[in-house]
């Protein structure tokens, strides 16, 4: 089965035919744009203020206007991309939770207001935990609705409020549990620093151990619950901050992750048809080959193999990660949340060195 995953490029996504070149191009464009946008946001105060204060402020006004006009039965609002395709609680919760995270990280990085207080160093843990719990709730929701659909229709397909057919099952429960464990894998809550150059908020104890566990869990989350978006938000969006952390921004992964997530959510909320109905649209293998998303027609059959395998893998890796946390904390006789426990790892050492770079 594992060899099938590695050798079959269509195991996860349907990438073939006349649109395959567009699908690959779309992925590269999203990946590169997120890396560049993250650099714009982190390099200067002006960039951060524009990305996480000015743009979200303008979008908030835009969203309010859409819903007011839709309530007044104005056709342009009722047919608006955002209103039709991005109306679930999850998308708005994720957008604003990620944006609040970015603002809080800037407060720590630049020493704004309570950002310079020691107690506020636990903010990154709190906001990341909230973001994970939002996703866990969505996973559990899909599992429950899939079970209800199975009982009522004999199949697990259920239609979301955004007219996307989702296939809920045990993999949602397994991945939700992996997400809860992932929260407990965050160590060194008070070991949050601002680099001397004021370009980054650093969390050195969040090394590759946590990043791999998080990325696997989050990919499975998007694959389960945002299937028409997961080619982009499940791969390009996850790999962009990991790539930056690996090559030039060691210790800044959580900042990279928050920045790219918030920026992507803003784009996706305004231009959902990029993913939902264009040459860039890419569906995962859970759907039948050649299926085109149609709210009036449920998919016939399903292939949840990839969902099940990745869910088990995500749970296993997160169990290994929490085991490593427990073993290290017991050996060092340290509380893993009030103390840093990965101090001997290369990631941690390089991140601490970046903290002192002038």
Secondary structure, DSSP 8 states (H G I E B T S, - for coil): -HHHHHH-TTTTB---GGGHHHHHHHHHHHHHHHHHHHHHHHH-HHHHHIIIIIHHHHHHHHHHHHHHHHHTT-HHHHT-HHHHHS-SHHHHHHHHHHHHHHHHHHHHHHT-GGGGSGGGGGHHHHHHHHHHHHHHHHHHHHHHHHHHHHHHHSS-EEE-TTS-EEE-SHHHHHHHHHHHHHHHT---TT--EE-TTSS-EE-TT--HHHHHHHHHHHHHHHHHH-TTTHHIIIIIHHHHHHHHHHHT-TT-HHHHHHHHHHHHHHHHHH-THHHHSSTT---BTTS-TT----TTS--SS--THHHHHHHHHHHHHHHHHHHHHHHHHHHHT--TTTS---TTSHHHHHHHHHHH--
